[in-house]
Amino acid sequence: MKWLFQLVALKRDRSAKALLFACVLSMSFVAMSAHANEPAAPKSFPIGPWTLGMSRDQVRAIADQGPYVDVPVTGALETSSADFHGAKTKVSFVFDDAGLQYMQVFAYEGHDVEEAQNAAFRVYRLFADELGGATMNPDVPRDQDQVFTDDMMRVVFASLLGRARIAAGGILDEMPDARLLMHFDMAPTSQPADSRMHAQIGYESAKDTYFVLLFKDRVDAPPRRVKANVEVSKAE
């Protein structure tokens, strides 16, 4: 049977390692860009040449961003050659009956914590430059008068990601058959008119992988929110 601890459960565990892990990861950060006045939301936040609602064939027809591969498990298309702000990046395209439902940009996926921190900061700067700023854990009420600098945001990402592997090791020493997932939401303070942008930043212990994901959803799509910032389940 699969078992799951959310952050509140970890806080009840009084072992030193579990408490360290809970303290490191229980921080809720609220971040705004250095802009004093949020600009009007743009009409669109483009990801390459693709637009929501495209058919599978229309996406695949943009050959200079391919080759594309089918993902049997999700029914998606993927390319690892998408031009995302000047860098070749993996992008996944998920479809429904109305066409392209959402895009998922893998801003980073790998084992290098510094690269993960840098990718998180780049996504934050995109939100700050084009969408007025960003919030970490968007459901937390933010202080409208509180402005965070770029240096402070680098500290935020270093705190969230830089200690994850060490803290996870402490939990896994006590629960060797566990699988740990740490993930945090980041969203722009204003959304484009034709879509909704959302990012998730985190670490997954089973593959020792850091990730920074950027999603572009339809305006009427259900909101993306992690259920808990820290989840511990039994490894399969």
SVG drawing of the C-alpha trace seen along z (x, -y; Angstrom):
<svg xmlns="http://www.w3.org/2000/svg" viewBox="-13 -52 39 54">
<polyline fill="none" stroke="black" stroke-width="0.4" points="0.0,0.0 1.3,-3.4 1.8,-5.8 2.1,-9.6 3.3,-12.3 2.6,-15.9 4.7,-18.6 2.5,-18.8 3.1,-15.2 6.8,-15.7 6.6,-18.4 5.1,-16.0 8.2,-13.8 10.6,-14.9 13.7,-13.3 16.5,-15.8 16.8,-14.9 13.1,-15.1 12.8,-18.4 15.7,-19.8 14.0,-18.7 10.7,-20.2 12.3,-23.5 14.2,-23.9 11.3,-23.2 8.4,-24.8 9.3,-28.3 6.7,-30.1 8.3,-32.9 6.3,-35.7 8.3,-37.5 7.7,-40.5 10.0,-41.9 11.8,-45.1 9.2,-47.0 7.3,-49.4 4.4,-49.4 3.1,-46.3 2.7,-46.8 -0.6,-45.9 -0.7,-42.2 0.4,-41.5 -1.9,-39.9 0.3,-36.8 3.3,-35.1 4.7,-33.2 6.5,-29.9 8.2,-29.4 5.9,-29.6 3.2,-27.3 -0.2,-28.5 -2.8,-26.7 -5.5,-25.1 -3.1,-23.9 -3.7,-20.4 -1.0,-17.7 -0.2,-17.9 0.2,-21.7 2.6,-21.4 4.6,-18.7 4.6,-20.8 7.0,-23.4 9.9,-21.2 12.7,-23.6 11.9,-23.0 11.9,-19.2 12.3,-16.4 9.2,-15.5 8.6,-12.2 5.4,-10.6 5.0,-10.0 2.8,-6.9 2.1,-7.2 0.6,-10.7 -0.3,-10.9 1.9,-14.0 4.4,-15.2 7.9,-16.2 10.8,-18.0 14.2,-18.6 15.1,-21.3 12.6,-24.0 14.1,-27.5 13.2,-29.0 14.8,-32.4 17.9,-31.4 18.5,-27.9 17.5,-24.5 15.0,-23.2 12.7,-20.2 9.0,-21.1 6.0,-18.8 2.7,-19.3 -0.5,-17.8 -3.7,-17.6 -7.4,-17.1 -10.3,-17.2 -10.0,-21.0 -6.3,-20.8 -3.2,-21.8 -4.3,-21.9 -1.1,-23.0 2.7,-23.3 5.3,-22.2 8.7,-23.7 11.5,-21.8 13.6,-24.8 15.8,-22.4 15.8,-18.7 19.0,-17.1 21.4,-16.6 23.2,-19.9 21.8,-22.1 23.5,-25.3 22.0,-24.8 18.6,-24.3 18.9,-27.5 20.0,-29.4 17.0,-28.1 14.6,-29.0 16.0,-32.5 15.7,-32.8 12.0,-31.9 11.5,-34.4 13.1,-37.1 10.8,-36.2 7.9,-36.7 9.3,-39.9 10.2,-41.4 7.1,-40.5 4.3,-39.8 5.0,-42.3 6.7,-40.0 6.3,-36.6 5.0,-35.0 6.3,-31.8 3.4,-29.7 0.7,-31.9 -2.0,-31.1 0.0,-32.8 -1.2,-36.4 1.5,-38.8 2.5,-42.1 1.9,-44.6 4.6,-46.9 7.3,-44.2 9.8,-44.3 12.4,-41.6 15.7,-42.2 17.3,-39.8 19.9,-38.9 17.2,-38.1 15.5,-35.8 18.7,-34.0 18.9,-33.4 15.3,-32.0 16.2,-29.5 19.4,-28.6 17.4,-27.8 14.8,-25.8 17.0,-23.8 20.5,-24.1 19.7,-22.1 17.2,-19.6 19.6,-16.8 21.2,-16.9 17.9,-17.2 16.4,-14.4 19.3,-12.2 18.5,-12.7 14.9,-11.5 16.0,-8.6 18.5,-7.4 15.6,-6.9 13.1,-5.7 15.3,-3.9 12.3,-2.7 10.9,-6.2 10.6,-8.3 10.6,-12.1 9.2,-14.8 9.7,-18.5 8.0,-21.0 7.0,-24.7 4.7,-26.8 5.7,-30.1 3.3,-32.2 3.4,-35.7 1.7,-38.5 -0.3,-39.2 -1.4,-36.8 -1.4,-37.2 -4.8,-37.7 -4.9,-34.5 -3.4,-32.0 -2.2,-31.2 1.4,-30.8 2.7,-28.7 6.0,-27.3 7.0,-24.5 10.4,-24.1 11.6,-21.1 13.6,-18.0 12.8,-14.3 14.9,-11.8 14.3,-8.6 16.3,-9.8 18.2,-12.5 16.7,-15.1 16.1,-18.8 13.5,-20.3 12.2,-23.7 9.0,-23.4 7.0,-26.1 3.4,-25.5 1.3,-27.4 -2.4,-26.6 -5.6,-27.8 -7.3,-30.6 -10.1,-28.4 -7.9,-25.4 -8.0,-24.3 -5.4,-26.1 -2.1,-24.2 -1.3,-23.9 0.9,-21.4 -1.0,-19.5 1.9,-19.7 5.4,-21.2 6.9,-18.0 5.5,-14.5 7.1,-11.3 5.7,-8.1 6.8,-4.5 9.2,-3.7 7.7,-1.2"/>
</svg>
